[in-house]
Amino acid sequence: MENKLYVGNLSYSMRDDTLQRQFEAFGHVSSAKVMMERDSGRSKGFGFVEMSSTAEAQAAIQGLNGKEVDGRALIVNVARPMEPRSGGFGGGDRHGGGGGYRSGGNRGGY
């Protein structure tokens, strides 16, 4: 899947349609998605664009990587598959939970 691109260093005002327009000069854009913060609705500063072919994707990389858009130099390269997350606070683990019934003050001698 050499036609899916990661696009980084986006301005926080960038939206899906404006991202798509940036890439249309290099071929047919199958999809363009700016990743948004769930709570604020603000851009996270990166997104993904899928071009119709590998050749179009390579042309977009050549044409847009390092190009200044909205005062920021874009980072455009082939998207890598998401790596599995490790560590952290996994849900459902009986050993890592918090807020059990024993939290709090003296409960009648317990």
HELIX and SHEET records of a PDB file:
HELIX    1   1 ASP A   16  PHE A   23  1                                   8    
HELIX    2   2 GLU A   24  PHE A   26  5                                   3    
HELIX    3   3 THR A   54  LEU A   64  1                                  11    
SHEET    1   A 4 VAL A  29  MET A  36  0                                        
SHEET    2   A 4 SER A  43  MET A  51 -1                                        
SHEET    3   A 4 LYS A   4  GLY A   8 -1                                        
SHEET    4   A 4 ILE A  75  VAL A  78 -1                                        
SHEET    1   B 2 GLU A  68  VAL A  69  0                                        
SHEET    2   B 2 ARG A  72  ALA A  73 -1                                        
END                                                                             
